[in-house]
Amino acid sequence: MHNPTELQKIIENAIPKIAYPTQPANLYEPIKYIMSLGGKRIRPVMVLMATELFTDEVVKALDVALAIETFHNFTLVHDDIMDNAPLRRGKQTVHEKWGVNNAILSGDVMMVESNKHLSKVDIAVLKPVLDTFNHTAQGVCEGQQLDMEFETRDDVSIQEYIEMIRLKTAVLLGGAMKLGAIVGGADERNAELLYQFGENLGVAFQLQDDILDVYGDPEKFGKQVGGDIISNKKTFLHLTAKQLIKEDETVILLGSHDIAEQKVAAVTALYNSYGIRELSNAKMEQYLTKAYQALDDLAVEEDRKSNLRELTKQIMERES
C-alpha cells in the first residue's frame, strides 16, 4: 500500500512523460504549462487510492488518474477565462499568457487528451470507465453553468446551491473514486459506495471552503478572507443568513460599501449574531458523516482504508 504522498509522487513523475504533439506549439505548450503548475493532485491520487483498495497493481489506474487530472486542469483553464482571473497557483493563467482564443482551444484539446488516456484501460472495463467519466464530466459542466446563472439570480435556494456545488466540485471526487474502483476490480456496490464517499466529501469540502472564506486565517488558508462577501457570492452562509435576517438587515447583507473591509466586518457581525458559522459547520459535518458512513460500509479490510481516512483528514483539516 502507498500513502498519499507516495501516490502524489507517482502522478508528478508521470505528468512530464506525457507525449503531447509539438505542433502547433501554441496549442500544446499551454497544456504542458497548466499541467506543470503543480497542486496537491488530490483527484488523481484518489483514483489510485481507490484502485489500491482492491489490488496491489496501482499502476493499472495510472492512465485513468492522468485523465482525471487532465480534465480537472481543462476546467481550470476555462474557469479562469470565465472569471477573467490573472493568476493560477501564483502564475499567469493560460489565457493571460497565450490569449483567450488559444486558451479555449487548448482546453478543448485537453478533453481529447483525457479520452486518449482513458482509451488505454483494459477493454474489460472500458465501457464502465467511459460511462463514469462522461457522466462525471457532464456534471461538472452543468455545475459551472448553474454557478454562472446564480450570479444574476436573486432567488437561489439553499437546496439549489447544494446541488450546484455537488455538480461543480463533488461529482469529480466521486467520479475519481468510482473510476479507480472499477479499474481495481471492485464490484458494483463497492464502486457505488466509493462514489458516495467522494461526492459527500466534495460537498463537505466546498462548504468548509465557504466557511473559511469568512473565518479562515488568510496566511494559512491562502486566499483573501471575505472575498465571497465582497462579491455578494451566494454561498451557503449568505443564503442561510438571507433566510434568517430581519428585513431591515438585508441592506447589510447585500449593500455596497466604499471600503471592502467595512462590508466584510459588517456582514461577518451579522453572521455571528445569527449563528451562521455554527449552522454551516453543522451542514458540513452532515455531509462528512455521510462520506464516512459510505467508507465504513465498504466491503474492504479496515487496514486498506487507513490511507483513505488519512487523506480525508488532510483534506478537511485545513487551517481556520
C-alpha positions in Angstrom: 0.0 0.0 0.0 1.2 3.5 -0.8 0.5 6.5 1.3 -1.0 9.7 -0.3 2.5 11.4 -0.6 3.9 8.3 -2.5 0.9 8.3 -4.8 1.3 12.0 -5.4 4.9 11.4 -6.5 3.8 8.7 -8.9 1.5 11.3 -10.5 4.1 14.0 -10.5 6.6 11.7 -12.2 4.1 10.6 -14.8 2.9 14.0 -15.9 6.2 15.2 -17.6 6.3 11.9 -19.5 3.0 12.6 -21.3 3.9 12.8 -25.0 1.9 15.7 -26.4 2.4 16.7 -30.1 4.8 19.5 -30.6 2.9 21.4 -33.3 1.1 23.7 -33.4 3.2 24.9 -30.4 0.6 27.5 -29.3 -1.9 24.7 -28.9 0.2 22.2 -26.9 2.5 24.5 -24.9 -0.4 25.8 -22.8 -1.3 22.3 -21.9 2.2 21.4 -20.8 2.2 24.7 -18.8 -1.0 24.2 -16.9 -0.2 20.6 -16.2 3.2 21.5 -14.8 1.9 24.1 -12.3 1.6 21.5 -9.6 -1.1 21.5 -6.9 -1.9 18.7 -4.5 -3.1 16.3 -7.3 -5.9 15.2 -4.9 -8.2 13.9 -7.6 -5.7 11.6 -9.4 -4.4 10.4 -6.0 -8.0 9.4 -5.1 -8.2 7.4 -8.3 -5.0 5.4 -7.4 -6.1 5.1 -3.8 -9.4 3.6 -4.8 -7.7 1.1 -7.1 -5.3 0.1 -4.3 -8.3 -0.8 -2.1 -8.8 -3.8 -4.4 -5.5 -4.6 -6.0 -1.8 -4.0 -5.3 -1.3 -3.2 -9.0 -1.9 0.5 -8.6 -0.2 1.3 -12.0 -3.2 -0.2 -13.7 -5.1 3.0 -12.9 -2.4 5.5 -13.8 -3.8 6.4 -17.2 -7.2 7.0 -15.6 -5.6 9.1 -12.9 -3.9 11.2 -15.7 -7.3 11.5 -17.5 -8.9 12.9 -14.3 -6.0 15.3 -13.7 -6.1 16.5 -17.3 -9.8 17.0 -17.2 -9.5 18.9 -13.9 -6.9 21.2 -15.4 -9.1 21.7 -18.5 -11.9 23.0 -16.3 -9.4 25.4 -14.6 -8.3 26.8 -18.0 -11.9 27.5 -19.0 -13.0 28.7 -15.5 -10.1 31.2 -15.4 -11.3 32.6 -18.8 -14.9 33.0 -17.4 -13.7 34.6 -14.2 -11.1 36.8 -16.0 -8.6 35.5 -13.5 -5.0 36.8 -13.9 -3.3 34.1 -11.8 -3.5 30.4 -11.2 -1.3 28.9 -8.4 0.7 32.2 -8.4 1.5 32.0 -12.1 -0.1 33.7 -15.2 -3.2 32.0 -16.3 -3.2 30.4 -19.7 -5.5 33.0 -21.3 -3.3 35.8 -20.0 -0.1 34.1 -21.3 -1.4 32.9 -24.7 -4.7 34.8 -25.3 -8.3 33.8 -24.8 -8.7 32.0 -28.2 -5.7 29.9 -27.7 -6.7 29.1 -24.1 -10.2 27.9 -25.3 -8.8 25.7 -28.0 -6.1 24.2 -25.7 -8.7 23.5 -23.1 -10.8 21.7 -25.8 -7.8 19.5 -26.7 -7.3 18.7 -23.1 -10.7 17.0 -23.1 -9.5 14.9 -26.1 -6.2 14.1 -24.2 -8.3 12.9 -21.3 -10.1 10.5 -23.5 -6.8 9.3 -25.0 -5.7 8.3 -21.6 -8.9 6.5 -20.8 -8.7 4.5 -24.1 -5.6 2.7 -22.7 -7.5 0.9 -19.9 -8.3 -2.8 -20.1 -11.0 -3.5 -22.6 -12.9 -5.4 -20.0 -13.6 -2.2 -18.0 -13.5 0.3 -20.9 -17.3 0.8 -21.2 -18.0 1.4 -17.4 -14.9 3.7 -17.3 -16.1 5.8 -20.2 -19.7 5.9 -18.9 -18.5 7.0 -15.5 -16.1 9.6 -16.8 -18.6 11.1 -19.3 -21.3 11.3 -16.5 -18.8 13.0 -14.3 -17.5 15.4 -16.9 -21.0 16.4 -17.9 -22.0 17.0 -14.3 -19.0 19.4 -13.7 -20.0 21.4 -16.8 -23.6 21.6 -15.5 -22.4 22.8 -12.2 -20.3 25.5 -13.8 -23.3 26.7 -15.8 -25.5 26.8 -12.7 -22.8 28.8 -10.8 -22.8 31.4 -13.6 -26.6 31.6 -13.7 -26.7 32.1 -9.9 -24.7 35.3 -10.3 -27.7 37.1 -11.8 -30.4 35.4 -9.8 -31.9 36.7 -6.6 -34.0 33.7 -5.8 -31.4 31.0 -5.4 -32.4 28.5 -2.7 -30.1 26.6 -0.3 -31.1 23.3 -2.0 -30.2 24.7 -5.4 -26.8 25.8 -4.0 -26.0 22.4 -2.6 -26.9 20.8 -5.9 -24.6 23.3 -7.7 -21.6 22.5 -5.6 -22.4 18.8 -5.8 -22.1 19.1 -9.6 -19.3 21.6 -9.9 -17.0 20.2 -7.2 -18.2 17.0 -5.6 -19.0 14.7 -8.6 -15.4 14.9 -9.7 -14.2 13.5 -6.4 -16.9 10.8 -6.6 -16.1 10.0 -10.2 -12.4 9.7 -9.4 -13.1 7.2 -6.6 -15.5 5.2 -8.7 -13.1 5.1 -11.7 -10.3 3.8 -9.5 -12.6 1.2 -8.0 -13.7 0.0 -11.4 -10.1 -0.4 -12.7 -9.2 -2.1 -9.4 -11.9 -4.8 -9.9 -14.5 -3.6 -7.4 -18.0 -5.0 -7.7 -20.8 -2.6 -8.4 -21.8 -2.0 -4.8 -18.3 -1.1 -3.6 -17.8 1.1 -6.6 -21.0 3.0 -5.8 -20.1 3.3 -2.1 -16.8 4.9 -3.1 -18.7 7.3 -5.4 -20.9 8.3 -2.5 -17.9 8.7 -0.3 -16.2 11.0 -2.8 -19.3 13.0 -3.6 -20.2 13.7 0.0 -16.6 14.5 0.9 -16.7 17.0 -2.0 -19.8 18.8 -0.7 -18.3 18.9 2.8 -15.1 20.3 1.3 -16.9 23.1 -0.5 -19.0 24.0 2.5 -15.8 24.2 4.5 -14.4 26.4 1.8 -17.3 28.8 2.2 -16.8 28.9 6.0 -13.0 29.5 5.7 -13.6 32.3 3.2 -15.2 34.3 6.1 -13.5 32.8 9.1 -10.2 31.5 7.9 -6.7 32.7 8.6 -5.6 34.4 5.3 -2.0 33.3 5.7 -2.9 29.6 6.4 -6.0 29.5 4.1 -4.1 31.0 1.1 -7.0 33.2 0.0 -8.3 36.7 0.7 -10.7 36.3 3.6 -14.1 37.8 2.9 -13.8 37.6 -0.9 -17.2 36.0 -1.1 -18.8 38.7 1.0 -17.3 41.5 -1.1 -18.7 39.9 -4.3 -22.1 39.0 -2.8 -21.4 35.4 -3.8 -24.4 33.2 -3.0 -22.6 30.8 -0.6 -24.3 28.6 2.0 -23.6 31.2 4.6 -25.0 34.0 2.5 -28.2 32.1 1.6 -28.7 30.9 5.2 -28.4 34.4 6.6 -30.8 35.7 3.9 -33.4 33.3 5.2 -33.0 34.3 8.8 -32.3 38.0 8.9 -34.9 40.8 9.5 -36.0 42.8 6.5 -34.1 45.9 7.6 -30.9 43.9 7.8 -30.9 43.0 4.1 -29.1 46.2 3.3 -26.2 45.0 5.5 -26.1 41.6 3.7 -26.5 43.0 0.2 -25.4 46.6 0.5 -22.3 48.1 -1.0 -19.5 49.8 1.0 -16.9 52.1 -0.2 -14.3 50.2 1.8 -14.4 46.4 1.3 -13.1 45.7 4.8 -16.1 47.6 6.3 -18.5 45.4 4.3 -16.7 42.2 5.4 -16.8 43.3 9.1 -20.5 44.3 8.9 -21.6 41.0 7.2 -19.4 38.9 9.5 -21.0 40.6 12.5 -24.4 39.8 11.0 -23.4 36.1 10.6 -22.2 36.0 14.1 -25.4 37.3 15.5 -27.5 34.6 13.8 -25.0 31.7 14.4 -24.4 31.3 10.7 -21.0 29.7 11.2 -22.4 27.1 13.6 -25.2 26.3 11.1 -22.7 26.0 8.3 -20.4 23.8 10.3 -23.4 21.5 11.1 -24.3 21.2 7.5 -20.7 20.4 6.6 -20.5 17.7 9.3 -23.7 16.2 8.0 -22.0 15.5 4.6 -18.8 14.4 6.1 -20.7 11.9 8.2 -22.3 10.6 5.1 -18.9 10.2 3.5 -17.5 8.3 6.5 -20.6 6.1 6.5 -20.1 5.0 2.9 -16.4 4.3 3.7 -17.5 2.2 6.8 -19.9 0.2 4.6 -17.2 -0.6 2.1 -16.5 -4.3 2.0 -12.8 -4.0 2.2 -10.4 -4.8 5.1 -10.1 -1.9 7.5 -6.4 -1.6 7.2 -6.7 -0.9 3.5 -9.0 2.0 4.3 -6.5 3.7 6.6 -4.8 5.8 3.9 -8.1 7.0 2.6 -9.1 8.0 6.1 -5.8 9.8 6.4 -6.3 11.7 3.1 -9.8 12.7 4.2 -8.3 14.1 7.4 -5.7 16.1 5.4 -8.4 17.5 3.1 -10.8 18.5 5.9 -8.3 19.8 8.5 -7.3 23.0 6.7 -6.3 25.9 9.0 -9.0 28.2 10.1 
